[in-house]
Amino acid sequence: MATYKAPVRDMEFVLNEVINVDSLTKIEKFEDATSDIVSGVLEEAAKQIDGTIGVLNESGDDEGARLNDGEVTTPTGFKEAYAAYAESGWIGLDKDIEFDGQGLPYALATAVTDMLSGANAAFSLYPGLSNGAYEALKAHGTQEQKDMYMSHLSLGDWSGTMCLTEPGAGSDLGQVRTKAAPQDDGSYLIEGSKIFITAGEHDLTDNILHLVLARTPGAPEGIRGISMFIAPKFMVNDDGSLGERNSIVCPSIEEKMGIHGSCTCVLNFNNAKGYLVGELNKGIQNMFVMMNAARLMVGLQGLGVAERATQNAITYAKERKQGRPLTRKAESSFDSDTIIVHPDVRRMLLTMKALTEGCRMMAYDTAKHVDLSESHVDADVRAASKARVDLMTPVCKAYITDVGTEVTGLGVLVYGGHGYIKENGMEQNLRDSKIFCIYEGTNGIQSLDLVGRKLSMNGGQLPKDFFADVLEEIESTASELDFIAGPLKSALSELSKVTDWVIESKQNNLNDAAAVAVDYLQMFGLVTVGYYWLRASKVAVANEGRFYQGKMATAKFFATKLLPRVYGIAPVIMAGSDCVMDPEEDLIV
Ligand SMILES: Cc1cc2nc3c(=O)[nH]c(=O)nc-3n(C[C@H](O)[C@H](O)[C@H](O)COP(=O)(O)OP(=O)(O)OC[C@H]3O[C@@H](n4cnc5c(N)ncnc54)[C@H](O)[C@@H]3O)c2cc1C
């Protein structure tokens, strides 16, 4: 059976030493978020999450969510664990104090989400979806809607959903057909069917708030005619008490490859009562607020499961005995040694560690930029951080979740045949991780967002500013870290060259940029992780002890064995789209 222990030391390293999260204490609302508080929060969260939620990972997978007469029952233990998690205030950790949150930085909440996902990815989706609903209401709700709903989302006694997808509207939300008819009292009646709705119906909370995309009569075709509505499972009376049940039914839930403990629902809105959130026909823009938060969260799901796979693979490799080191003569002893002596097993373990720990730094630093973009007193700092979040959101979502599948796949391999067997839990990690590459916009769509929108936003300034930061970091590095600064400088120069090519190719042949978007995002992700390993090395080299020595060893491995992947990707990108687009469809059989 696979186990998970929240990597608190590594989380502290990233938050307190690499990204210096306590610099946020200069912002008045975060003045309590000192490194001591950060460490205390991580330890407390780890205790609860490891002890009560992690233990339900395997049983939740076996049992799954079940549907009976329109009611979903979550796996045994989820209800109690969710209640304890909400009661301890973890859902509201970064939510506003005026809405019953604790007002701590999002960067710190990000670490808690990382551990929750590693402990039990399926469980993490229940509080996770509420986060997006909270952010959407905060950005676009009326004061009355905020007062009515937001405290409940932050306390966790109500949960949220995102109701976008329909049978004919997946990546292309312009095809949404659900209708919303205005009523005299200012409400709307929503009619239509949504599919794949995570946490659309369940038994963990008293109420569920559905944020629904729908069209009003006469709205323009395509994405410009979509509005966002809030439709509660139970109507809310003026005094805040729960009223009658809304006409939203769950006729079925999906059987899935992974995250069995999370229910994925069909939801029928049968003239359900809803209320407009934000402006009419601005639903997609409004939903993007929610989706950006959700995309970072999905990146963390990939990260959490990668961490889980890595921990178990390392433990297993130190216990499982097979074969001898190549350097030991057979005749000296016939005893086999632990598999960690084998170069190929070490390659797998170090790849898992280097990618997982590197992605943790990237994710937490992006989260710190979310805090800066929302709360810093200086408008220029807010704007610069917002630009960094815009650039990094698709990278965090797609690169980290791709790392999630690579690392969980390696985790299965480290166990050999035993990794393919259910009882060891490594195949569950792989099954759970695949969906993270799909929902919240597939990784293909994320790559198009990076290449199609983010590279050219603000006149192309986003990548330029980021590359300048990376270069500055490289140039302020002492020569003892040349082992990583040198390769990173070359990789950055290659990425800059390729970026210019991609931007130019967008002017000439749109298919070129689209055909190479996924490769480009991979290259971008690798260089970004390299940048964070350089920052980690600077901390490690200045400190003593095995933890820091381990960081140096992993940084060296990343710089030598993983960063050079960029030289395989660059020519693939610059080869453009001819061989992709030339074959007629009947040749692809
Ligand atoms: C377990 C699970 C939970 C989910 N939870 C939710 C939820 O809570 N709320 C919600 O609204 N939805 C949810 N979804 C839906 C999910 O977001 C969609 O499945 C996803 O966005 C992809 O849409 P699709 O499945 O229709 O695939 P399609 O859009 O049909 O895509 C199929 C393939 O074509 C590619 N593709 C499509 N369009 C383009 C394009 N323009 N350019 C390049 N490639 C393209 C895609 O990348 C993909 O590889 C969930 C799905 C699952 C399986």
The ligand as an SDF file (V2000), in Angstrom:
LIG
                    3D

 53 58  0  0  0  0  0  0  0  0999 V2000
  -13.3460   13.7440  -14.2840 C   0  0  0  0  0  0  0  0  0  0  0  0
  -13.7490   15.0050  -14.9600 C   0  0  0  0  0  0  0  0  0  0  0  0
  -14.1330   16.1140  -14.2130 C   0  0  0  0  0  0  0  0  0  0  0  0
  -14.5480   17.2820  -14.8430 C   0  0  0  0  0  0  0  0  0  0  0  0
  -15.0080   18.3460  -14.0860 N   0  0  0  0  0  0  0  0  0  0  0  0
  -15.5970   19.3900  -14.7220 C   0  0  0  0  0  0  0  0  0  0  0  0
  -16.2950   20.4070  -13.9750 C   0  0  0  0  0  0  0  0  0  0  0  0
  -16.3220   20.3950  -12.7440 O   0  0  0  0  0  0  0  0  0  0  0  0
  -16.9380   21.3760  -14.6620 N   0  0  0  0  0  0  0  0  0  0  0  0
  -16.9430   21.4300  -16.0230 C   0  0  0  0  0  0  0  0  0  0  0  0
  -17.5670   22.3290  -16.5740 O   0  0  0  0  0  0  0  0  0  0  0  0
  -16.2950   20.5000  -16.7550 N   0  0  0  0  0  0  0  0  0  0  0  0
  -15.6260   19.4800  -16.1430 C   0  0  0  0  0  0  0  0  0  0  0  0
  -14.9910   18.5200  -16.8780 N   0  0  0  0  0  0  0  0  0  0  0  0
  -14.9380   18.6510  -18.3170 C   0  0  0  0  0  0  0  0  0  0  0  0
  -13.5590   19.0010  -18.8330 C   0  0  0  0  0  0  0  0  0  0  0  0
  -13.2050   20.3050  -18.4900 O   0  0  0  0  0  0  0  0  0  0  0  0
  -13.5480   18.7470  -20.3490 C   0  0  0  0  0  0  0  0  0  0  0  0
  -13.6180   17.3420  -20.5230 O   0  0  0  0  0  0  0  0  0  0  0  0
  -12.3550   19.3220  -21.0520 C   0  0  0  0  0  0  0  0  0  0  0  0
  -12.3930   20.7250  -21.0170 O   0  0  0  0  0  0  0  0  0  0  0  0
  -12.2380   18.8630  -22.5050 C   0  0  0  0  0  0  0  0  0  0  0  0
  -13.4610   18.9470  -23.1770 O   0  0  0  0  0  0  0  0  0  0  0  0
  -14.0130   17.6610  -23.9890 P   0  0  0  0  0  0  0  0  0  0  0  0
  -13.9560   16.5160  -23.0520 O   0  0  0  0  0  0  0  0  0  0  0  0
  -15.3070   17.9960  -24.5850 O   0  0  0  0  0  0  0  0  0  0  0  0
  -12.9260   17.4140  -25.0970 O   0  0  0  0  0  0  0  0  0  0  0  0
  -12.8840   18.1080  -26.5470 P   0  0  0  0  0  0  0  0  0  0  0  0
  -13.0670   19.5690  -26.3950 O   0  0  0  0  0  0  0  0  0  0  0  0
  -13.7880   17.3750  -27.4470 O   0  0  0  0  0  0  0  0  0  0  0  0
  -11.3810   17.8430  -26.9530 O   0  0  0  0  0  0  0  0  0  0  0  0
  -10.9190   16.6130  -27.5200 C   0  0  0  0  0  0  0  0  0  0  0  0
   -9.4650   16.7940  -27.9670 C   0  0  0  0  0  0  0  0  0  0  0  0
   -9.3990   17.8280  -28.9580 O   0  0  0  0  0  0  0  0  0  0  0  0
   -8.5090   18.8520  -28.5550 C   0  0  0  0  0  0  0  0  0  0  0  0
   -9.0420   20.1510  -28.9990 N   0  0  0  0  0  0  0  0  0  0  0  0
  -10.3140   20.6040  -28.8960 C   0  0  0  0  0  0  0  0  0  0  0  0
  -10.4030   21.8300  -29.4070 N   0  0  0  0  0  0  0  0  0  0  0  0
   -9.1860   22.1810  -29.8440 C   0  0  0  0  0  0  0  0  0  0  0  0
   -8.6170   23.3410  -30.4500 C   0  0  0  0  0  0  0  0  0  0  0  0
   -9.3560   24.4240  -30.7080 N   0  0  0  0  0  0  0  0  0  0  0  0
   -7.3050   23.3200  -30.7710 N   0  0  0  0  0  0  0  0  0  0  0  0
   -6.5340   22.2520  -30.4800 C   0  0  0  0  0  0  0  0  0  0  0  0
   -7.0000   21.1330  -29.9010 N   0  0  0  0  0  0  0  0  0  0  0  0
   -8.3050   21.1000  -29.5790 C   0  0  0  0  0  0  0  0  0  0  0  0
   -8.4290   18.7620  -27.0460 C   0  0  0  0  0  0  0  0  0  0  0  0
   -7.1950   19.2930  -26.5480 O   0  0  0  0  0  0  0  0  0  0  0  0
   -8.5390   17.2470  -26.8480 C   0  0  0  0  0  0  0  0  0  0  0  0
   -7.2790   16.6630  -27.0070 O   0  0  0  0  0  0  0  0  0  0  0  0
  -14.5350   17.3600  -16.2540 C   0  0  0  0  0  0  0  0  0  0  0  0
  -14.1230   16.2610  -17.0110 C   0  0  0  0  0  0  0  0  0  0  0  0
  -13.7630   15.0900  -16.3880 C   0  0  0  0  0  0  0  0  0  0  0  0
  -13.4030   13.8990  -17.2270 C   0  0  0  0  0  0  0  0  0  0  0  0
  1  2  1  0
  2  3  1  0
  2 52  2  0
  3  4  2  0
  4  5  1  0
  4 50  1  0
  5  6  2  0
  6  7  1  0
  6 13  1  0
  7  8  2  0
  7  9  1  0
  9 10  1  0
 10 11  2  0
 10 12  1  0
 12 13  2  0
 13 14  1  0
 14 15  1  0
 14 50  1  0
 15 16  1  0
 16 17  1  0
 16 18  1  0
 18 19  1  0
 18 20  1  0
 20 21  1  0
 20 22  1  0
 22 23  1  0
 23 24  1  0
 24 25  2  0
 24 26  1  0
 24 27  1  0
 27 28  1  0
 28 29  2  0
 28 30  1  0
 28 31  1  0
 31 32  1  0
 32 33  1  0
 33 34  1  0
 33 48  1  0
 34 35  1  0
 35 36  1  0
 35 46  1  0
 36 37  1  0
 36 45  1  0
 37 38  2  0
 38 39  1  0
 39 40  1  0
 39 45  2  0
 40 41  1  0
 40 42  2  0
 42 43  1  0
 43 44  2  0
 44 45  1  0
 46 47  1  0
 46 48  1  0
 48 49  1  0
 50 51  2  0
 51 52  1  0
 52 53  1  0
M  END
$$$$
